[in-house]
Amino acid sequence: MYEMHIGTAATDSDLVWHVVAQHQSAALCGQPLGDQAADTDRHCLSCMTMFQELMRRPGQS
């Protein structure tokens, strides 16, 4: 199971949505997660690419 969490982008200090596996402390892209009480419409491209690859692997999600 995967969740979406807001965190800092890897390339700058902007906030983006990251994909996180349940019970993990870092996003799929490796960014650590913080307690961000903010909102954004941006998504982490690295996380979304990794998530897409994971969903293409049968039985490994």
The first five atom37 places (N, CA, C, CB, O) and aatype in JSON, in Angstrom:
{
  "aatype": [12, 18, 6, 12, 8, 9, 7, 16, 0, 0, 16, 3, 15, 3, 10, 19, 17, 8, 19, 19, 0, 5, 8, 5, 15, 0, 0, 10, 4, 7, 5, 14, 10, 7, 3, 5, 0, 0, 3, 16, 3, 1, 8, 4, 10, 15, 4, 12, 16, 12, 13, 5, 6, 10, 12, 1, 1, 14, 7, 5, 15],
  "atom_mask": [
    [1, 1, 1, 1, 1],
    [1, 1, 1, 1, 1],
    [1, 1, 1, 1, 1],
    [1, 1, 1, 1, 1],
    [1, 1, 1, 1, 1],
    [1, 1, 1, 1, 1],
    [1, 1, 1, 0, 1],
    [1, 1, 1, 1, 1],
    [1, 1, 1, 1, 1],
    [1, 1, 1, 1, 1],
    [1, 1, 1, 1, 1],
    [1, 1, 1, 1, 1],
    [1, 1, 1, 1, 1],
    [1, 1, 1, 1, 1],
    [1, 1, 1, 1, 1],
    [1, 1, 1, 1, 1],
    [1, 1, 1, 1, 1],
    [1, 1, 1, 1, 1],
    [1, 1, 1, 1, 1],
    [1, 1, 1, 1, 1],
    [1, 1, 1, 1, 1],
    [1, 1, 1, 1, 1],
    [1, 1, 1, 1, 1],
    [1, 1, 1, 1, 1],
    [1, 1, 1, 1, 1],
    [1, 1, 1, 1, 1],
    [1, 1, 1, 1, 1],
    [1, 1, 1, 1, 1],
    [1, 1, 1, 1, 1],
    [1, 1, 1, 0, 1],
    [1, 1, 1, 1, 1],
    [1, 1, 1, 1, 1],
    [1, 1, 1, 1, 1],
    [1, 1, 1, 0, 1],
    [1, 1, 1, 1, 1],
    [1, 1, 1, 1, 1],
    [1, 1, 1, 1, 1],
    [1, 1, 1, 1, 1],
    [1, 1, 1, 1, 1],
    [1, 1, 1, 1, 1],
    [1, 1, 1, 1, 1],
    [1, 1, 1, 1, 1],
    [1, 1, 1, 1, 1],
    [1, 1, 1, 1, 1],
    [1, 1, 1, 1, 1],
    [1, 1, 1, 1, 1],
    [1, 1, 1, 1, 1],
    [1, 1, 1, 1, 1],
    [1, 1, 1, 1, 1],
    [1, 1, 1, 1, 1],
    [1, 1, 1, 1, 1],
    [1, 1, 1, 1, 1],
    [1, 1, 1, 1, 1],
    [1, 1, 1, 1, 1],
    [1, 1, 1, 1, 1],
    [1, 1, 1, 1, 1],
    [1, 1, 1, 1, 1],
    [1, 1, 1, 1, 1],
    [1, 1, 1, 0, 1],
    [1, 1, 1, 1, 1],
    [1, 1, 1, 1, 1]
  ],
  "atom_positions": [
    [[0.84, -1.17, 0.0], [0.0, 0.0, 0.0], [0.89, 1.24, 0.0], [-0.96, -0.01, 1.21], [1.94, 1.26, 0.65]],
    [[0.48, 2.23, -0.71], [1.24, 3.48, -0.83], [0.39, 4.66, -0.39], [1.75, 3.68, -2.27], [-0.84, 4.63, -0.5]],
    [[1.04, 5.68, 0.1], [0.37, 6.9, 0.56], [1.05, 8.1, -0.07], [0.38, 7.0, 2.11], [2.19, 8.01, -0.54]],
    [[0.36, 9.21, -0.08], [0.92, 10.47, -0.57], [1.18, 11.37, 0.64], [-0.05, 11.17, -1.6], [0.32, 11.53, 1.51]],
    [[2.38, 11.96, 0.68], [2.75, 12.88, 1.75], [3.41, 14.1, 1.14], [3.69, 12.2, 2.78], [4.12, 14.0, 0.14]],
    [[3.19, 15.25, 1.73], [3.84, 16.48, 1.27], [5.22, 16.56, 1.92], [2.99, 17.74, 1.61], [5.39, 16.31, 3.11]],
    [[6.2, 16.93, 1.1], [7.56, 17.11, 1.6], [8.32, 18.04, 0.68], [0.0, 0.0, 0.0], [7.79, 18.52, -0.33]],
    [[9.54, 18.3, 1.03], [10.39, 19.2, 0.25], [10.85, 18.5, -1.02], [11.59, 19.67, 1.08], [11.2, 17.32, -1.0]],
    [[10.87, 19.23, -2.12], [11.36, 18.7, -3.38], [12.86, 18.46, -3.28], [11.05, 19.67, -4.55], [13.56, 19.14, -2.53]],
    [[13.36, 17.49, -4.04], [14.79, 17.17, -4.02], [15.62, 18.28, -4.64], [15.05, 15.86, -4.75], [16.8, 18.44, -4.31]],
    [[15.03, 19.05, -5.55], [15.79, 20.04, -6.31], [15.76, 21.45, -5.72], [15.28, 20.1, -7.7], [16.6, 22.28, -6.07]],
    [[14.81, 21.72, -4.83], [14.71, 23.06, -4.24], [13.92, 22.97, -2.94], [14.05, 24.06, -5.22], [13.69, 21.88, -2.43]],
    [[13.51, 24.09, -2.41], [12.78, 24.08, -1.14], [11.27, 24.1, -1.32], [13.2, 25.26, -0.31], [10.53, 24.24, -0.34]],
    [[10.79, 23.95, -2.56], [9.35, 23.91, -2.8], [8.75, 22.63, -2.23], [9.05, 24.01, -4.32], [9.44, 21.62, -2.1]],
    [[7.48, 22.69, -1.89], [6.77, 21.51, -1.39], [6.1, 20.78, -2.54], [5.74, 21.91, -0.32], [5.53, 21.4, -3.44]],
    [[6.19, 19.45, -2.49], [5.57, 18.6, -3.51], [4.96, 17.38, -2.83], [6.62, 18.17, -4.59], [5.29, 17.07, -1.68]],
    [[4.08, 16.7, -3.54], [3.53, 15.44, -3.06], [4.53, 14.33, -3.39], [2.14, 15.14, -3.7], [5.0, 14.22, -4.52]],
    [[4.85, 13.51, -2.38], [5.73, 12.35, -2.56], [4.92, 11.07, -2.36], [6.93, 12.4, -1.56], [3.91, 11.08, -1.65]],
    [[5.35, 9.99, -3.0], [4.75, 8.67, -2.8], [5.58, 7.95, -1.74], [4.68, 7.85, -4.15], [6.81, 7.92, -1.81]],
    [[4.88, 7.36, -0.76], [5.55, 6.7, 0.35], [4.93, 5.32, 0.56], [5.45, 7.55, 1.65], [3.71, 5.19, 0.61]],
    [[5.78, 4.3, 0.7], [5.28, 2.98, 1.07], [4.85, 3.05, 2.53], [6.37, 1.86, 0.84], [5.45, 3.77, 3.33]],
    [[3.82, 2.3, 2.88], [3.3, 2.33, 4.25], [4.4, 2.0, 5.25], [2.14, 1.35, 4.4], [5.23, 1.12, 5.0]],
    [[4.41, 2.7, 6.37], [5.33, 2.48, 7.49], [6.78, 2.8, 7.12], [5.24, 1.05, 7.97], [7.7, 2.23, 7.71]],
    [[7.0, 3.69, 6.18], [8.35, 4.11, 5.8], [8.56, 5.57, 6.21], [8.59, 3.93, 4.28], [7.6, 6.33, 6.32]],
    [[9.8, 5.95, 6.43], [10.09, 7.32, 6.84], [10.68, 8.15, 5.71], [11.05, 7.31, 8.01], [11.05, 9.31, 5.92]],
    [[10.76, 7.57, 4.51], [11.27, 8.31, 3.35], [10.4, 7.99, 2.15], [12.76, 7.95, 3.06], [9.77, 6.93, 2.07]],
    [[10.37, 8.92, 1.21], [9.6, 8.74, -0.02], [10.31, 7.77, -0.95], [9.37, 10.1, -0.72], [11.47, 7.42, -0.73]],
    [[9.61, 7.33, -2.0], [10.21, 6.43, -2.98], [11.46, 7.03, -3.61], [9.2, 6.08, -4.05], [12.37, 6.3, -4.0]],
    [[11.51, 8.35, -3.72], [12.67, 9.02, -4.31], [13.82, 9.16, -3.32], [12.27, 10.4, -4.83], [14.91, 9.59, -3.7]],
    [[13.59, 8.81, -2.05], [14.63, 8.9, -1.04], [14.56, 10.12, -0.15], [0.0, 0.0, 0.0], [15.3, 10.22, 0.83]],
    [[13.69, 11.07, -0.48], [13.56, 12.28, 0.34], [12.98, 11.91, 1.71], [12.65, 13.33, -0.37], [12.01, 11.17, 1.79]],
    [[13.58, 12.43, 2.79], [13.0, 12.2, 4.11], [11.68, 12.95, 4.24], [13.98, 12.64, 5.22], [11.47, 13.99, 3.61]],
    [[10.81, 12.42, 5.06], [9.5, 13.05, 5.27], [9.52, 13.89, 6.52], [8.39, 11.99, 5.36], [10.16, 13.54, 7.52]],
    [[8.83, 14.99, 6.46], [8.7, 15.85, 7.63], [7.24, 16.01, 7.97], [0.0, 0.0, 0.0], [6.37, 15.42, 7.32]],
    [[6.97, 16.79, 8.96], [5.59, 17.09, 9.35], [5.18, 18.39, 8.67], [5.44, 17.2, 10.91], [5.19, 19.46, 9.29]],
    [[4.83, 18.3, 7.42], [4.46, 19.48, 6.64], [2.96, 19.72, 6.75], [4.88, 19.32, 5.16], [2.17, 18.87, 6.35]],
    [[2.59, 20.85, 7.27], [1.18, 21.22, 7.36], [0.92, 22.27, 6.28], [0.81, 21.77, 8.79], [0.66, 23.43, 6.57]],
    [[0.98, 21.84, 5.04], [0.84, 22.75, 3.91], [0.05, 22.06, 2.81], [2.23, 23.22, 3.38], [-0.35, 20.9, 2.94]],
    [[-0.15, 22.78, 1.73], [-0.88, 22.23, 0.6], [-0.13, 22.59, -0.68], [-2.34, 22.77, 0.55], [0.51, 23.64, -0.76]],
    [[-0.2, 21.72, -1.66], [0.47, 21.96, -2.94], [-0.24, 21.16, -4.03], [1.97, 21.58, -2.86], [-0.9, 20.16, -3.76]],
    [[-0.08, 21.61, -5.25], [-0.61, 20.88, -6.4], [0.52, 20.19, -7.17], [-1.37, 21.82, -7.34], [0.27, 19.49, -8.15]],
    [[1.76, 20.37, -6.71], [2.91, 19.79, -7.4], [3.18, 18.38, -6.9], [4.15, 20.67, -7.2], [2.89, 18.05, -5.75]],
    [[3.73, 17.54, -7.79], [4.08, 16.17, -7.45], [5.56, 15.93, -7.73], [3.21, 15.16, -8.24], [6.13, 16.54, -8.64]],
    [[6.17, 15.06, -6.96], [7.56, 14.69, -7.15], [7.65, 13.75, -8.36], [8.15, 14.01, -5.87], [7.12, 12.64, -8.32]],
    [[8.3, 14.19, -9.42], [8.41, 13.39, -10.64], [9.14, 12.08, -10.38], [9.12, 14.18, -11.73], [8.76, 11.05, -10.93]],
    [[10.18, 12.1, -9.56], [10.93, 10.87, -9.25], [10.04, 9.85, -8.55], [12.15, 11.18, -8.38], [10.07, 8.66, -8.89]],
    [[9.26, 10.29, -7.58], [8.34, 9.38, -6.88], [7.29, 8.82, -7.82], [7.65, 10.1, -5.71], [7.01, 7.62, -7.8]],
    [[6.72, 9.68, -8.64], [5.67, 9.23, -9.56], [6.22, 8.23, -10.57], [5.04, 10.43, -10.28], [5.53, 7.28, -10.93]],
    [[7.44, 8.43, -11.04], [8.07, 7.5, -11.98], [8.33, 6.15, -11.31], [9.39, 8.08, -12.52], [8.05, 5.11, -11.89]],
    [[8.86, 6.17, -10.08], [9.1, 4.93, -9.33], [7.79, 4.2, -9.06], [9.82, 5.23, -8.01], [7.72, 2.98, -9.18]],
    [[6.75, 4.94, -8.69], [5.44, 4.35, -8.41], [4.89, 3.68, -9.67], [4.46, 5.41, -7.89], [4.35, 2.58, -9.6]],
    [[5.02, 4.35, -10.8], [4.55, 3.79, -12.07], [5.29, 2.48, -12.38], [4.75, 4.8, -13.22], [4.66, 1.51, -12.81]],
    [[6.59, 2.45, -12.16], [7.37, 1.23, -12.4], [6.94, 0.12, -11.45], [8.87, 1.51, -12.23], [6.82, -1.04, -11.87]],
    [[6.7, 0.45, -10.18], [6.26, -0.56, -9.22], [4.91, -1.14, -9.6], [6.19, 0.05, -7.82], [4.69, -2.34, -9.44]],
    [[4.0, -0.32, -10.09], [2.67, -0.79, -10.46], [2.69, -1.66, -11.72], [1.74, 0.4, -10.68], [1.76, -2.44, -11.95]],
    [[3.73, -1.55, -12.51], [3.85, -2.37, -13.72], [4.39, -3.76, -13.42], [4.76, -1.69, -14.74], [4.3, -4.66, -14.25]],
    [[4.96, -3.96, -12.23], [5.52, -5.26, -11.84], [4.41, -6.09, -11.2], [6.72, -5.08, -10.85], [3.93, -5.76, -10.12]],
    [[4.01, -7.17, -11.85], [2.92, -7.99, -11.29], [3.31, -8.62, -9.95], [2.52, -9.08, -12.29], [4.39, -9.2, -9.81]],
    [[2.41, -8.5, -8.98], [2.6, -9.14, -7.68], [3.64, -8.5, -6.79], [0.0, 0.0, 0.0], [3.98, -9.07, -5.76]],
    [[4.16, -7.33, -7.16], [5.21, -6.71, -6.36], [4.78, -5.39, -5.75], [6.43, -6.49, -7.21], [5.61, -4.69, -5.17]],
    [[3.53, -5.02, -5.85], [3.07, -3.74, -5.3], [2.8, -3.93, -3.83], [1.82, -3.21, -6.02], [2.41, -2.99, -3.15]]
  ]
}
